[in-house]
Structure formats: structure tokens, C-alpha cells
Amino acid sequence: MPTPRLVRSRLSSRARTHAHASSNKHTPASVAVPNLAASAAVPTNTQNAPLGSPAIVAAGSAAAIAAAGLAVKRVLDTPAREYKEGAQVGKEYDAWHDEGILEYYWGEHIHLGYYSDEERAEGYKKKDFKQAKYDFIDEMFHWGTQPIDTSNVKTVLDVGCGIGGTSRYLAKKLLPNATVTGITISEKQVERATQLAKGQDVPNAKFELMDALNMEYPDNSFDMVWACESGEHMPDKTKYVNEMLRVLKPGGRLIIATWCQRDNLDALKASGASEEAMANAYENLVGFTDEEKSRLDFLYREWAHPYFISYEEYARVCERSGMATDITTDDWAQQTIPSWRHSVWAGVYDPWTVFSRPRAWYRTLRDIVTLERMHRAFSDGLLTYGMISCTKK
Ligand code: SAH
């Protein structure tokens, strides 16, 4: 999931060079700019009106409103919270935690919810927003563990655990005989997760501050490795997967859920990209149109994501590791899409928490814009919701 307010990164600027070479002309902002500017600049029938006349005042006000609208649109169309590096992501999650808004609205889980076919047909707003997140974990667990006997699972690693909602749910409900260790790069999240585990009496869930790309655990340490919406923040997807497979015991299950982009293998192959480069930032927008590149670029840069890859590419990364078998993938875009607009409705139904924090208004407005853009990207297939699981050989 996203973090706010990050600054430009080396990686993302390289990605941007690639993404932006010819795309800026086609951003929604620049499409809209000439129209708005034109409506602000062209005098209507005011040329012969005396200064201070109602016509001049009206034209002036219209121009001022149009200019202000244009300025706001420009600000909102320019990503402001870019990925910098792992430690910075941690600091941003710290700040986000301190603000309190995320936990208030989203509860203990920082990931999308699950909405069944029937629930979507009935209308997603009838579903409890927070319950959808618990349902997601139940579904992910069921989907990812099908090939294994979970009674043998005694040690679980939750990679990028947030404030530990999922770790505690696994420890308390789904795998009560296992010890669950959650790691995150945010100090404040470790503190909060530990506090909640104590308060909720979940002694078999513990939390540590650790970088998923350089884990301190020995090889073959865990029976299951779980990663829910942390891959989005990883600047090296191959290392992310390889590290998780390294600490997994042979026969253990790796289960990943992560936001992905549409697969572009054919275009990558045609471009002559190496296999490693295919899972990397700057090669991975080959084959997308300029308009798509521009949309992806906004979505990656706004919420501190270095870049995404496709879930098919995640499967290829697992394959290339040489450590994985039984690799399974799926796209849960449909099951999770209602989450985007439901997030906005959660705030509309209960706006007081946002209103009582004026310093959060601007970011909230940015988030609403991004949530809607996410909704569209997942709806038209530009982004996909990747489910990837495999067994360690
Ligand atoms: N899986 C959690 C939270 C997802 S939010 C849940 O289900 O609620 C993304 C999480 O990834 C955050 O906790 C963030 O701190 C963590 N994260 C991002 N980059 C990381 C890194 N390099 N190492 C460890 N954790 C990381």
C-alpha cells in the first residue's frame, strides 16, 4: 500500500526518463490546459465595455476562477510523493501512523478488501469496509495454501506487515499453533503492532524492524512466507522474491498479493531486454502507449512506488530463482476493485476525523484523486491485482 510525501528517487527518475520521453504532451493535464487557458484568455464581448463594468468584472472573475482551477489541476496532476529508498518508505509510514487517519478508517489492515461476485452484484457499499479486509486474508490464505497441509505450519514470516493486522489474524485464527513474525521497515509500525498484539493477547505474533531485501534470518527458517501488498514498494522485485524464497524451508509455501501492471513480455522480448532487465524499473514500460505510460507514471510516483511488474513476471522471477515449484498465479482485480471507491465512501460517511485534522486536508484531496485513478487503471486492465504462490523445492 501507498505512503505519502516522498521525494524523487534515482530509480524512479530513471524509470521516468523511460516513461516520459514522449509522454508529457499527452498527460490529462496538458490535454485540459489549452481548453482552460483558452477559456480564461479569450475575451468574450468585453472589448468595448467601460472599465469596472459588470461585463469586465464577470470576465475577470471567470478568468481568475479558471486560472485557479488550472493551478489546482496542475498541482493534483503532478505526483508529489515519490519513492526515494526503503528507509524513507519507513519514515513515511511512521508519519502516516502518527497522523492516525489510516488506522481510523482502514483498521488494522493496510490492504484492499475482497468482494465476492454476489456482494459486487448487490452493491459494494452494503459490505462493511473493514470486514472486506478480513475476508481478503481468509481468501488469500485459502487460495495460497491449497497444495499444503497447514497443520504442519509452525513458523510464518509476514513480509511488510504494516501494524500487524494480518500477522495477528494468522496467529490467532488461521494458524493458532504457529508463531508468526511480522517485519516492516517502519519503527512506529513495529511499536504499534507489538502493542496491539499485547492488548489483544496474541503471544504467538511478534514484530521486528527489518528490510525485506536484506533479511537477517538464516536460510530455510520459515514454513510459510506471506507478503501482502509490500512488493509495490520494492525497488528490486527479483531480490524481494529471492530473499523470501531463501528464508523459506524446502516444501514451504510462499504467498504473495501485490498490485501489478499488465504483462508486456512480447514487447520486452522484441526490445531485446535481458531476463533480469524485464523485472526492472526502466525496461518495464516497453509496449505501453504514451497515454498509458503517463498514467502509470503518475500512479507509481504518487504513492512511493518505484515501479510495478506484471504478476506473470513475478511467476517468471520465481521460476528463474531455481528455488520454486508449483507456481500459481491469478488476477483478483475484480474481487478488489470496489475497495478504491469504498475507501472514499468510508470518509464520506464519517468525515469528522479528516475534518478535525486540517493539515491532512490537502493530502486527503490528493488521495481521493489517486484512488479514483487507481480504480480506473484496475478497471481497464492497465493494472492487475497479482496473486502469486509457489512451493520451495
Ligand atoms: N501487509 C500489511 C501492510 C501492507 S502496507 C497488511 O496486510 O496490512 C506495506 C508494508 O510494507 C508497510 O508495512 C511497509 O513498512 C512495508 N515495507 C515497505 N518496504 C519495505 C522493506 N523494504 N522492508 C520491509 N518492509 C517494507
Residues whose N, C-alpha, C, O or C-beta is under 5 A from the ligand:
A	BS01	SAH	M1 G86 V89 Y93 E108 H109 I110 H111 V159 G160 C161 G162 G165 T166 I183 T184 I185 S186 M210 D211 A212 L213 C228 E229 S230 H233
